Amino acid sequence: MNIKLVSFLLCPFVQRSVILLEKKQIQYQLEYIDLEQPPAWFRRLSPMGKVPLMMINGAVLFESAVILDFLDESFSPRFHPSDNLKRAQHKAWIEFGSSLLVAQHGMALAQDKEAMLEKKDRLEDELRHLLPPLEQGLFGDAVRFSLVDAAYAPLFMRLDLLARINPSLNIQYPGPVAEWAERLSSLPCVKESVVDDFPQQYRGYLEKKGAWLVMADRP
Ligand SMILES: N[C@@H](CCC(=O)N[C@@H](CS)C(=O)NCC(=O)O)C(=O)O
């Protein structure tokens, strides 16, 4: 199969696919585009104008959760549970993870301290929803990788980076969420899923957008 993934350098939704491609050791090409000035071919192929866009032998796929499903069904080993109900639960939590990514992005780009703190409080509340499934061992563990892992690792990577950029952020994770975040960040497929200078690129993006979290320490 000839697989090409179209990406924006910092996109967490694309990163989900990259994590799975790396985990399954699938050959692929990655093409970065400028989302602010997308090429005409991209606008033609991407109905919602969003990345990730995946081309498989010329056929087009979009939406990160759909791409994860396709890769999982097409290349072994399978990481989605074989049980129908558990698989549906995993898909539901991946959807929740997408809403957390949107919330994290909003917090990261907040233009003033008040807005940032308000978004941070909301995100912390939402993160607490992860406690019951984690305590029930629904998502897998150190030996069982899951697509939920691939879907959430980009979130925790960005939260970790933000906390390094501005230690006052100090996000409060419930214990099992903190353990999960740490486990995901140590996985080779996660480490290899971003460019080497990702922290600098991410910071540069936040600076360009005037995010309070990076501008706060400026005179
Ligand atoms: N629901 C989509 C979200 C993808 C998404 O929001 N991608 C962002 C980049 S990280 C994008 O392409 N934004 C361009 C736009 O909204 O115009 C998915 O899961 O793939």
The ligand as an SDF file (V2000), in Angstrom:
LIG
                    3D

 20 19  0  0  0  0  0  0  0  0999 V2000
  -12.0520   16.1410   13.7460 N   0  0  0  0  0  0  0  0  0  0  0  0
  -10.8220   16.2920   13.0280 C   0  0  0  0  0  0  0  0  0  0  0  0
  -10.0940   17.5130   13.5640 C   0  0  0  0  0  0  0  0  0  0  0  0
   -8.8520   17.8450   12.7160 C   0  0  0  0  0  0  0  0  0  0  0  0
   -8.4090   19.2870   12.9180 C   0  0  0  0  0  0  0  0  0  0  0  0
   -9.0610   20.0840   13.5940 O   0  0  0  0  0  0  0  0  0  0  0  0
   -7.2590   19.6240   12.3010 N   0  0  0  0  0  0  0  0  0  0  0  0
   -6.8080   21.0050   12.3450 C   0  0  0  0  0  0  0  0  0  0  0  0
   -5.2940   21.0770   12.5040 C   0  0  0  0  0  0  0  0  0  0  0  0
   -4.7230   20.4530   14.0240 S   0  0  0  0  0  0  0  0  0  0  0  0
   -7.1020   21.6730   11.0050 C   0  0  0  0  0  0  0  0  0  0  0  0
   -6.8850   21.0630    9.9800 O   0  0  0  0  0  0  0  0  0  0  0  0
   -7.5990   22.8980   11.0330 N   0  0  0  0  0  0  0  0  0  0  0  0
   -7.8380   23.6580    9.8430 C   0  0  0  0  0  0  0  0  0  0  0  0
   -9.1330   24.3690    9.8660 C   0  0  0  0  0  0  0  0  0  0  0  0
   -9.9490   24.1180   10.7760 O   0  0  0  0  0  0  0  0  0  0  0  0
   -9.3510   25.1580    8.9560 O   0  0  0  0  0  0  0  0  0  0  0  0
   -9.9780   15.0170   13.1530 C   0  0  0  0  0  0  0  0  0  0  0  0
  -10.1160   14.3250   14.1800 O   0  0  0  0  0  0  0  0  0  0  0  0
   -9.2250   14.6920   12.2180 O   0  0  0  0  0  0  0  0  0  0  0  0
  1  2  1  0
  2  3  1  0
  2 18  1  0
  3  4  1  0
  4  5  1  0
  5  6  2  0
  5  7  1  0
  7  8  1  0
  8  9  1  0
  8 11  1  0
  9 10  1  0
 11 12  2  0
 11 13  1  0
 13 14  1  0
 14 15  1  0
 15 16  2  0
 15 17  1  0
 18 19  2  0
 18 20  1  0
M  END
$$$$
